[in-house]
Amino acid sequence: MRNSLERMIDFDALFIEKFFNDFFLIGGVNKKLELYTNDGISLAPITTQNSWIIYNCRTKFISMRAMILISIQFTCRALILSSKNLIYCQDNRIKSINFFGQLEKEWRTKSSIRFMKTGGGVPQNESILIGLNDGQVLMIFLSKLFPIQLIHLSNPIRAIEISCKRKKLAIVDDHNDCHVYDLQTKKLLFKESDIKSIAWNDQFEDLLCFTSSRLIGIRMHDFPTQTIELLDYNNNKNSNNHPQQHHDNINNNVLFDAKEDDGGDGDHEVRK
């Protein structure tokens, strides 16, 4: 192991990132981005504020136009947009239509759908994570005919998150218990109680963030959970969104407050 060196820099650093294996990029209140060696020696400024080019839009003159008009009417409980398709669910059915309004695929589940979100993937073969009222967690690929069962719990599913390398799955059920599974072995890695929402880190496979009634928790692999108490926390104010605000796909998370499926046509409350 190399001996660590301590060097002083003449500004407050706000950003640091590894550059290949032998260099660091450091930026801060000096309004520069500089290249440093592993020993902390400054080599050269990469860019300064005077050379920055910032692209933005003028908020007063934004214009929008319709690109695609689908001439079809349907009633649905949730709607998800992929690269080439619209996917919507109706109780225990999931349908995928193209942008011409043509039905391409339809899947039926054994129980009503409680949760649905996009899981990423290549265009026209994106995956969809499905949580059912009977405790099943399914994954659907748009190019495949049959859903894949990932996990089956004993309680209805309220939230699902898959890790960045798609090796781990975090599930929150109706009892607010969070179950984290290894998708390769189907082994339960750990369980947390009183969980309201969950989010995996988008760069580190083992880093999970979650909120409870009064705490934000972070758990890394087998290390003990680290928690931060929330002050003046309002439980009814978008609590499901707190650890996920930096994710672009937050609007794709759909949660259904559904009662036990009685075969009726009653609408469920949908929260985004």
LINGI-V83707 format. One line per field, one symbol per residue. ss: DSSP state (h for helix, s for strand, l for the rest). phi: phi as a letter, one per 20 degrees, with the letter a starting at -180 (. if undefined). burial: # if it has 9 or more other ideal C-beta (glycine too) atoms within 8 Angstrom, else .. A space follows every 50 residues. Layout:
ss = ???
phi = ???
burial = ???
This chain:
ss = llllllllllllssssssslllsssssslllssssssllllssssssshh hlllllllhhhllllllllllllllllsssslllssssssllssssssll llssssssllllssssssssllllllsssssslllssssssllllllsss ssllllsssssslllllssssssllllsssssllllssssssllllssss llllllssssslllsssssslllllsssslllllllllhhhhhhlllhhh hhlsssslllllllllllsssl
phi = .fffddcedebefdbbbfclddccdccaffmcddecefenefeafebcff efcddbdefecfccbfecceebdbdbdbccddfcbddcccldccccdefe nefdbbcddfcfedbbbfdnpfgmcfdcecddfenfddcddfedecfdee bceecgedbcbdffemdccdcdefemeddddeffdmefeabcdldebbae fecdgeeddbddfccddccclefffdccfeeleefddlffdgecfeefef feecddedegfdnedffdfdcd
burial = ............#.#.......######...######..#.......#.. ...................#......##.#.#..##############.. ......#.#.#########....##########.########....##.# #.#.##########...######..########........#..###### #...#.######..#####..........#........##.###.....# ..####.#..#........#..
